[in-house]
Amino acid sequence: MFSYLALGDSYTIGEGVPLSDSYPYQTVQLLRRAGHEFLAPEIIARTGWTTGELIAATEGTRLLSRYDLVTLLIGANNQYRGHPAEEYGVGLETLLVRALGLGKRVIVLSIPDWGVSPFAEAGARDPKRISREIDIFNAIANNIARHHHLPFIDITPHSRAAGSFVSDGLHPAADVYAFWARQLARHIGDGPAQ
C-alpha cells in the first residue's frame, strides 16, 4: 500500500467542501482507479496557516519515517498577511528539505490566486495587487522546487479561470479541487515510485 502525506493550508484540507472532495482525497481516488493501492492521505494542514505554522506543525506531529508521496501547497496566508516574499522562500525551503526527508517522491503545487475570488473583490484589498504578489511567491516556489529537482505543478492559471467557489466566496468548489487532483494524478502517472 502506498502512503501519501499532504502538507499545506485551507486549500489542502478543502475548506468548505467535504474532506472526500479535497484534492488529496480526489487524487487518491483517481490513483486507486488507475490500479495503485493507496492508503487514505495523511493531511497536515489548517486554514490560515503560513509556512512558519506548517513548519511548527510538522515538527510537533508524529509522522511515518517515510511516505511514498508528499505534496506541498502553502503560501497564500504568507501573502495575505503581508509577509515578505523572501521570508516565504526561507520557510518553503525549510519545508521542502523536511519533505525530502520524508518522501520518496515530493511534488510542489503553486499557490492559487485568491485575488479573483468574490471575497477579495468585496474586500478592501486590490485584486490585481494580490495576483501580482501571488505570481512573485509562485516564482520563488518554482525556483526552489527546480533547485531541488522537484516537479512544480502550476494550478494558478486554473484557479484564475475556474470561477467556482464555496459559500465563503474564497475557497474553491469541489470541481476546482478535482482539476487539481487530475493534474497531480496525471503527473504521478504510472505510479508514485517512478
Secondary structure, DSSP 4 states (H G I P E B T S, - for coil): -B-EEEEESHHHHTTTS-GGGSHHHHHHHHHHHTT--BPPPEEEE-TT--HHHHHHHHHTS---S-BSEEEEE--HHHHHTT--HHHHHHHHHHHHHHHHHHBSSEEEEPPP-GGGSHHHHHSSS-HHHHHHHHHHHHHHHHHHHHHTT--EE--HHHHHHH--B-TTSSSBPHHHHHHHHHHHHHHHTT-TT-
